[in-house]
């Protein structure tokens, strides 16, 4: 299944996590009145976008299995990295490929890939107004994340349908109380932005207006991409700093020269 979803701004506003908005705006720990003032400006701006701009999500649900640390989606092999230190003593070192059935079991599983984005023309409309340009950029980033949240909810409850009876408050949703995870490229368990090239091949990101730079970054900037797993025990984790052994193994599995892969993983490598 491959599907594009288009949302009005008002449909996504309830999914905005304002905690991250305040953090991005440098308001964490600031007086409540200061936060409320900026939030009021943000809500007023969002109202002016209604009917003029939209957000979009594109997802695909694919046949999945794991083969060692590789994730197999349809006929595409996607090497993954393994956590260097367990989250808790005695816990396993996790890899995202752990959250689908091993190929050796002979049973086909399912996993999802997705991207979301916000109309790139929004920020351009404020290019001569520094305050509103910054406000618009932060809001667009939050809308892209909120769109991923809304899309994931619909996937869980309807399109994939593994949690049809799920009923969560928005607070519970933001606290990730649902079954499954939605790890995004560039986050702690998926630091390699070159994975976006594989996701683009699977999804066709251009159909929602996303293009990739040479480094795998998405344009518009307010875009999110990643995977969806439904396993009840799946959870988010921080990969940690990886050593030369895993770098070389990963580069080999990706079929990319080590020094090229080193550039993509620079921030996740142990210092030599």
Beta strands, then each sheet from edge to edge (+ up, - down):
strand 1: 2-8
strand 2: 54-67
strand 3: 70-73
strand 4: 76-79
strand 5: 109-118
strand 6: 211-212
strand 7: 218-219
strand 8: 223-228
sheet 1: 1+ 2- 3+ 4-
sheet 2: 1+ 2- 5+ 8-
sheet 3: 6+ 7-
end
